[in-house]
Amino acid sequence: MNRLYLFFLIIIISIIEYIGDSHFKSYARSNDNLSLIIGLIAYIIMIYLLILSLKNANLVYINGMWDGISALIETLLAMYLLHETLSNGIQYIGLFFIILGIFTLNYGNIPY
């Protein structure tokens, strides 16, 4: 599978995960049943896309990429859309290491 296609698939999985997580947060704070339903649907879609990605690379690679990209995307979306922040500069350095990890995981061939 094309590396770029797999990368974008993991980005889509991460965005859908953010949608699910933000609706679960909304449900947890307001008991809005629609938020719970949207969160569950998002996670079902996310699992299906995860299965598609696992057809083309091994679990170690997909999980590492997903964890890194998801942490980065969810953090940026939470900062922008929910106006949430991290509490200190060290945590922002941690985000830098996540980005570094994504780049280093893409060194060499995609393991199958």
Number of C-alpha atoms within 10 A of each C-alpha: 11 8 13 9 11 19 17 11 17 24 18 18 24 23 19 23 22 22 21 24 20 21 22 22 15 17 18 13 9 10 12 13 14 13 21 20 15 18 23 17 15 20 19 15 15 20 15 11 16 20 11 13 20 16 11 16 17 13 15 13 16 22 15 15 23 20 15 22 23 22 16 19 17 19 18 15 16 15 13 11 10 11 9 12 13 10 8 8 8 10 12 13 11 11 15 12 13 20 15 12 15 17 12 11 16 14 8 7 8 16 12 13
